[in-house]
Amino acid sequence: MLTRDCRRALLLGALALTAAVTTTDARATVALTGATAPQAVASSLVVSPSSLSTAPYAFSSLLDGAPVRWNPCAPIRWTANTARGPVGGLAVLQASVARVAALTGTTWQYVGASATVPTAGYLPRTAQATYPPVLIGWTDAAASDLLRGQAGSVLGMTRTSWFGVQMSDGRRVAATRAAVIALDRTDRLPLRGGASWTSVTLHELGHAMGLAHVSGTRELMSAVLPRALAGLQTRGRAGLFRLGRSAGCVTVPAL
């Protein structure tokens, strides 16, 4: 999540994990479900610096020590609600998505405009045959629970959900399946440059891909939006590289 004065800090979160056991052919297969806590970017710090990673980059969710990520070998569908956003907002989203796609080696498919408001309820709670596209949109605290109750410096908020299985040999395999990004329409930011909607959306897409906040002021994935940075720095790019095609495909066996 990103805040409006570049102060907003991330609500780093708890990984929610649930399991349901089924038995097939004398083998136990466990369904795993996870969700990240809301992750925000702000114009001022709203979380304790001690809660932020001092590593070059950090991941939102880990399973058996490895980051939970999208399957980079399958297209990631996305949609946008720009009805309450700035003029030119869609072009900003498209450019930011293209940048993240290039850094991760993933393919993103725009499926058209959406009238859906970005809320936590947009994310599926159980594994499905198909999943909704990543939703990115401008909204406000009155319309979205992702922004409601947040500090005024919050510029954006992201949540993701992942699903997977535990095999009978104990191995666990999971993939991110859905993400929702709420951008605070009440913030008056330029479209491009430092402390802009471009930097906010790049930050939030970093969360959507699986990056968490880091400490310091020279990285776009800082909880506080750096005013002087217009793009992802070396460490953020390295983290996205690890979450993308370079790490191989993610194949989750069916139950």
Secondary structure by P-SEA (a helix, b strand, c coil): cccccccbbbcbbbbbbbbbbbbcccbbbbbbbbbbcccccccccccccccccccccccccccccccccccccbbbbbcccccccccaaaaaaaaaaaaaaaaacbbbbbcccccccccccccccccccccccbbbbbbccccccccccccccccbbbbbbbbbbbccccbbbbbbcbbbbbccccccccccccccaaaaaaaaaaaaabbbbbcccccccccccccccccccaaaaaaaaaacccccbbbbbcc
